Amino acid sequence: MIKLLIATNNPAKLREYREILRDLPLVLTSLAQEGIGLVVKERGRSYAENAISKAKAYALASRLLTLADDSGLEVEALEGEPGILSSRYAGPGASDEERNQLLLRRLQGIPWERRGARFRCAIAIATSEGEVQTVEGACEGIIAFEPRGEHGFGYDPIFYLPQYGCTMAELPPEVKNRISHRAQAAQKAKKILREMLER
């Protein structure tokens, strides 16, 4: 079995990848499991640039096939914010709840029809030899007026999906892992991983 390093310290994200990639003959491992303390700063100007820099650095450090992602929430009424700064939106060390509350404050008084948003995710897969491939996924929604739901993480409790009549955090994980921005990018990543495994 080939090991695939998922370049994250987020246990919820690791769980999602385990679920999405479970039918591939891979053993998924994390930075913590591999004892990798290296911190790669996200300095890129796009999700893809950040994902590539993380995938390359961690593949080199671990000598393992590595999958890294970068994702963000883009809110139309805020001209695309928080975007690439989604995880750092409320400052360093802020919790998911603090980021959600800040976003809701920024949208105070903005009516439902102007609260359109999208989640975007870029995934980079890197080999220890330096080969890198990227894919992207997106999911459209609306920013709710208040957080709802217990599943997921990040901005999931305030990201409302009209076609499901609930927030991303209210969806059962198996549904989220089919329709989310990360799931869509991961489905494309699966094809790349299959081709690599066949080689």
C-alpha positions as CSV (number, residue, x, y, z in Angstrom):
1,M,0.0,0.0,0.0
2,I,1.3,3.4,-0.9
3,K,1.1,6.2,1.7
4,L,-0.5,9.5,0.9
5,L,0.4,12.4,3.1
6,I,-2.6,14.7,3.6
7,A,-0.8,18.0,4.4
8,T,-3.0,19.2,7.2
9,N,-3.2,19.5,11.0
10,N,-7.0,19.7,10.9
11,P,-8.5,16.4,12.0
12,A,-11.9,17.3,10.5
13,K,-10.3,17.8,7.1
14,L,-8.4,14.6,7.4
15,R,-11.6,12.7,8.2
16,E,-13.3,14.2,5.1
17,Y,-10.4,13.1,2.9
18,R,-10.4,9.6,4.4
19,E,-14.1,9.3,3.5
20,I,-13.7,10.7,0.0
21,L,-10.6,8.7,-1.0
22,R,-11.5,5.5,0.9
23,D,-11.9,3.4,-2.3
24,L,-8.3,4.1,-3.4
25,P,-5.6,1.6,-2.4
26,L,-3.8,4.2,-0.3
27,V,-2.9,4.6,3.3
28,L,-3.7,8.2,4.4
29,T,-1.4,9.8,6.9
30,S,-1.2,13.3,8.4
31,L,1.6,15.7,9.3
32,A,1.1,14.8,13.0
33,Q,1.3,11.1,12.3
34,E,4.5,11.5,10.3
35,G,6.0,13.8,13.0
36,I,6.4,16.7,10.6
37,G,6.5,20.1,12.4
38,L,7.4,22.1,9.3
39,V,5.1,25.1,8.9
40,V,4.6,26.3,5.3
41,K,3.4,29.9,5.2
42,E,0.6,30.6,2.7
43,R,2.0,33.5,0.7
44,G,0.5,32.7,-2.7
45,R,-1.9,35.0,-4.6
46,S,-4.3,32.2,-5.3
47,Y,-5.6,29.0,-3.7
48,A,-3.6,27.0,-6.3
49,E,-0.3,28.7,-5.5
50,N,-0.8,28.1,-1.8
51,A,-1.7,24.4,-2.4
52,I,1.3,23.9,-4.6
53,S,3.8,25.4,-2.2
54,K,2.5,23.3,0.7
55,A,2.3,20.1,-1.4
56,K,5.9,20.5,-2.7
57,A,7.4,21.4,0.7
58,Y,5.7,18.5,2.5
59,A,6.5,16.0,-0.2
60,L,10.1,17.0,0.0
61,A,10.1,16.8,3.8
62,S,8.4,13.5,4.0
63,R,9.5,11.8,0.8
64,L,5.9,10.8,0.4
65,L,3.2,11.3,-2.2
66,T,1.5,14.4,-0.8
67,L,-1.9,16.1,-1.2
68,A,-2.3,19.7,0.0
69,D,-5.2,22.0,-0.4
70,D,-6.2,25.6,0.1
71,S,-9.7,26.8,0.1
72,G,-11.7,29.9,0.9
73,L,-15.1,31.5,1.1
74,E,-15.9,34.3,-1.4
75,V,-18.8,36.6,-0.5
76,E,-20.3,38.7,-3.3
77,A,-21.4,41.6,-1.1
78,L,-17.9,41.8,0.3
79,E,-16.3,41.8,-3.2
80,G,-14.9,38.3,-2.7
81,E,-13.8,38.6,0.9
82,P,-12.6,36.8,2.9
83,G,-11.2,34.8,0.0
84,I,-7.7,33.7,0.2
85,L,-7.5,35.1,3.8
86,S,-10.5,32.9,5.0
87,S,-8.6,31.0,7.7
88,R,-6.9,34.2,8.9
89,Y,-9.9,36.5,8.6
90,A,-10.4,37.3,12.3
91,G,-6.6,37.4,13.0
92,P,-4.2,34.7,14.1
93,G,-5.5,32.1,16.5
94,A,-9.1,33.0,16.0
95,S,-11.7,30.2,16.3
96,D,-14.1,29.1,13.5
97,E,-16.9,30.7,15.6
98,E,-15.0,34.1,15.8
99,R,-14.5,34.1,12.0
100,N,-18.2,33.3,11.4
101,Q,-19.3,36.0,13.8
102,L,-17.0,38.6,12.2
103,L,-18.4,37.7,8.7
104,L,-22.0,38.0,10.0
105,R,-21.3,41.4,11.5
106,R,-19.8,42.6,8.2
107,L,-23.0,41.5,6.4
108,Q,-25.4,43.1,8.9
109,G,-28.2,44.8,7.0
110,I,-27.4,43.0,3.7
111,P,-30.6,41.4,2.4
112,W,-30.9,37.7,1.5
113,E,-30.7,38.3,-2.2
114,R,-27.3,40.0,-1.9
115,R,-25.7,37.3,0.3
116,G,-24.5,35.0,-2.5
117,A,-21.2,33.3,-1.8
118,R,-19.1,30.4,-3.0
119,F,-16.7,28.0,-1.4
120,R,-13.6,27.3,-3.6
121,C,-10.9,24.7,-3.1
122,A,-7.6,24.0,-5.0
123,I,-5.8,20.7,-4.4
124,A,-2.2,20.0,-5.4
125,I,-0.7,16.6,-5.5
126,A,3.1,16.4,-5.4
127,T,5.6,13.6,-5.7
128,S,8.9,13.6,-3.8
129,E,10.5,14.1,-7.2
130,G,8.8,17.4,-7.6
131,E,6.0,16.5,-10.1
132,V,2.9,18.6,-9.2
133,Q,-0.7,18.5,-10.5
134,T,-3.6,20.7,-9.5
135,V,-7.4,20.6,-9.6
136,E,-10.1,22.9,-8.4
137,G,-13.7,22.7,-7.2
138,A,-16.4,25.2,-6.2
139,C,-19.8,25.2,-4.4
140,E,-22.4,28.0,-4.6
141,G,-24.5,29.1,-1.7
142,I,-25.8,32.0,0.4
143,I,-24.6,33.3,3.7
144,A,-27.2,32.6,6.4
145,F,-28.3,35.2,9.0
146,E,-27.1,32.9,11.8
147,P,-25.0,29.8,12.3
148,R,-26.9,26.4,12.2
149,G,-25.7,22.8,12.3
150,E,-23.2,20.6,14.2
151,H,-21.3,19.0,11.3
152,G,-18.3,20.2,9.3
153,F,-16.0,23.0,10.3
154,G,-14.9,26.5,9.3
155,Y,-17.7,28.5,7.6
156,D,-20.0,25.5,7.2
157,P,-22.6,26.7,9.8
158,I,-23.3,29.9,7.9
159,F,-23.1,28.6,4.4
160,Y,-26.7,27.9,3.3
161,L,-27.5,25.6,0.3
162,P,-30.8,26.6,-1.2
163,Q,-31.2,23.2,-3.0
164,Y,-30.9,21.3,0.3
165,G,-32.8,23.9,2.5
166,C,-30.0,23.9,5.1
167,T,-26.5,25.0,5.9
168,M,-23.4,22.9,5.0
169,A,-23.1,22.1,8.8
170,E,-26.6,20.6,8.8
171,L,-25.9,18.2,6.0
172,P,-25.0,14.6,6.9
173,P,-21.2,14.2,6.3
174,E,-21.8,11.7,3.5
175,V,-23.8,14.3,1.6
176,K,-21.3,17.1,2.2
177,N,-18.5,14.7,1.0
178,R,-20.3,14.4,-2.3
179,I,-21.2,18.1,-3.0
180,S,-18.7,20.4,-1.2
181,H,-16.0,22.4,-3.0
182,R,-13.4,20.0,-1.4
183,A,-15.4,17.0,-2.5
184,Q,-15.6,18.2,-6.1
185,A,-11.8,19.0,-6.2
186,A,-11.1,15.6,-4.5
187,Q,-13.1,13.7,-7.1
188,K,-10.8,15.2,-9.8
189,A,-7.8,14.5,-7.6
190,K,-8.8,10.9,-7.4
191,K,-8.4,10.5,-11.2
192,I,-4.8,11.9,-10.9
193,L,-4.0,9.6,-8.0
194,R,-5.5,6.6,-9.9
195,E,-3.2,7.4,-12.8
196,M,-0.2,7.7,-10.5
197,L,-1.0,4.4,-8.9
198,E,-1.3,2.7,-12.3
199,R,2.2,4.0,-13.2
